[in-house]
Amino acid sequence: MKSVFDQPAWWQRLRPLFSGFDLPLLLAIGWLMLLGLLCMYSAGFDHGTRFVDHARNMVLSVLIIFLVAQIPVQRLMSLAIPLYSIGLALLVATAMFGLTKKGATRWLNLGVVIQPSELLKIATPLMLAWWFQKREGLLRLPDFIAGFLLLALPVLLVAKQPDLGTAILIAAAGLYVIFFAGLSWRLIIPCFLAGAVAISTLVLSEDAICQPEVQWPLLREYQKTRICTLLDPTKDPLGKGFHIIQGEIAIGSGGITGKGFMKGSQTHLEFIPERTTDFIFAAFGEEFGLLGASALLAGFGTLILRGLKIASDAPSLFSRLMAGAITMSFFTYVFVNMGMVSGILPVVGVPLPFISYGGTAMVTLGFGLGMLMSIAKSRRVKL
């Protein structure tokens, strides 16, 4: 017989740390990481240590998912104000003392070079979810106006760097929180209609408004060029339109089954620009074809649907808002990246989760998915 004073074995003490994880979510993450490693090995074959670095970043992301999943939801909520405040302070410091590369001031040297805008991808929806949780049951129009102001601060600071891609991701994450908090459709529908009118006007009057002498308010010249190039990349096929054209050629040449692993001609003859980062989906589509792309989309779809299920089952308003925002932010990453590679969205520099090379983005995704896992675990505890 065991004495009540007997100490449990080490593996028994560690078991609670590994219990409660959402299995479908873990399987989807594992599948995407496997495809990411496979694609990076081919696309980054002659890019030095990119495959090894990508594998290391994935291990780091898994570690972050595991550690953040151990943090209770209430503790995560208590991090909202500190993370948001630190993030804004770092953005201001970047504007004043940041490092400038290729005309953009996005990095800050604190002994280690960091990109503070990445922190706001998590801190902004976290802060908004905290705000609406505190106002639960009392939500009025002024509360939503305050939410938009909390969102506008980091978005404007990041857009000014300029970093339109990251600004879009932060804005999307914040807008998802505001939408799930109960923003009235009477305010949403007019915005959609205004956007549809603006896009229609842009397409119909492309020749007139894309002339070099025409200035676009609120957008820099290179941002205007990206949009005009999207409308007709053949006007500059060897210059600004090269990325879009080559991406479309690579995806189309993959056919149903693809050209085969390590056999992508567009990829290995270096016709695809940024083939290990922003345009890695073009390399993937060329080598694995429609079937491979469908398998990749199945992984993303499983993760997104599971995340929405976790959000719907979450025990509190804060956890529902955060789970919904994290999941839909993941959708935004996928939609924007595949859209720009396929030629239906402008090129804005958004990575494809777990597939594109990049340590900072991997850490951010790991933190977000760790929070999603923590919310899933909290639901199981409540049951």
Secondary structure by P-SEA (a helix, b strand, c coil): ccccccccccccccccccccccaaaaaaaaaaaaaaaaaaaaccccccaaaaaaaaaaaaaaaaaaaaaaccaaaaaaaaaaaaaaaaaaaaaaacccccccccccccccccccccccccccaaaaaaaaaaaaacccccaaaaaaaaaaaaaaaaaaaaaccaaaaaaaaaaaaaaaaaacccaaaaaaaaaaaaaaaaaaaaacccccccccccccccaaaaaaaaaaacccccccccaaaaaaaaaaaaacccccccccccccccccccccccccaaaaaaaaaccaaaaaaaaaaaaaaaaaaaaaaaacccaaaaaaaaaaaaaaaaaaaaaaaaaaccccccccccccccccaaaaaaaaaaaaaaaaaaaaaaaac
